[in-house]
Amino acid sequence: MSIRVHLGGRLCPPDIAAVPVFDRGFLFGDSVYETLGTSNGRLVFLDDHLHRLARSAERLYLKLPPRDEIERAVQETLAAAENPESRMRIVVTRGDGGVDLDPTASGQPRLVVIVQPLGGPPPELYEKGAEVEIVSVTRNSPRAIDPAVKSGNYLNNVLAMGEARRRRPSVHEAILCAASGSVAEGATSNLFAVVAGQLRTPALEVGILDGVTRGKILALASANGIACHEVSFMSPDDLRHADEAFLTSSVRSVLPVTRVDGLALGDGKPGAVTRRLMLLYRQLVEAQT
Ligand SMILES: Cc1ncc(COP(=O)(O)O)c(C=O)c1O
């Protein structure tokens, strides 16, 4: 099990991997990133993640290094780590500048790739289901730092997670609402509810990240006859009274939720629709790795 870092165009020992204090990612969170995992040692949905990285960068007018350079760094770092399964973070910052906010004052983009052992929730959590807490910290407005952009500025989500853990230390994930009052997404995950056998998930317009896993679940539901509605409003009570719920993210895959704000959801166990989608998603990942 090892940690490997790619920085400045080459592999770099993790204990000395450092960016300059004038890096805009460090100073302002002026960066974009992706997190993805492996299955059978291969990166899962790499192409989707690189596309989203490009979309995020475009929205921030941030120039990415050429794709082949990113792919080379990705493959070199993964190979060097030699972990059975890994988790990868690809970061591109706007590079070095002074302490001037002006984005045109920056140099070349800086690419960093970090690979570490996959980690992720323990298997028991998939059996038992996770606890989530709906927090008062509001998801960013799409007119501010658009949640559709996966930028390095995660302070809002950090605050959400802090609030959730202060309230209930056992909580796995914080759920943020949009300014409209609609449930939006988790601090690092998308959210689905199941009501009367049908899936509901906040629509992209609510102001959320277009999660790679979320997209796969929507496609799997549609291909397998599970009705799914992307809703423009889901109240906190809609979530608290759902029959089932689950989180999706690249590192967690599909993680059942069995408690919201300290109260059991449905019968307090991962539900049938959730378990079916967990299986379908596992099969999809297995088939492509
Ligand atoms: C805010 C947020 N929403 C959703 C997700 C899930 O996205 P994906 O399925 O692409 O990992 C993440 C992942 O980190 C996230 O940070």
The ligand as a Gaussian input file, in Angstrom:
#p B3LYP/6-31G(d) Opt

LIG

0 1
 C      -20.180000      18.088000      -4.034000
 C      -20.106000      16.728000      -4.660000
 N      -21.226000      16.185000      -5.169000
 C      -21.212000      14.957000      -5.742000
 C      -20.052000      14.205000      -5.804000
 C      -20.072000      12.849000      -6.462000
 O      -19.521000      12.936000      -7.750000
 P      -18.899000      11.674000      -8.504000
 O      -19.966000      10.632000      -8.591000
 O      -18.524000      12.216000      -9.832000
 O      -17.729000      11.214000      -7.694000
 C      -18.865000      14.736000      -5.301000
 C      -17.632000      13.960000      -5.381000
 O      -16.615000      14.306000      -4.862000
 C      -18.885000      16.028000      -4.710000
 O      -17.774000      16.575000      -4.204000

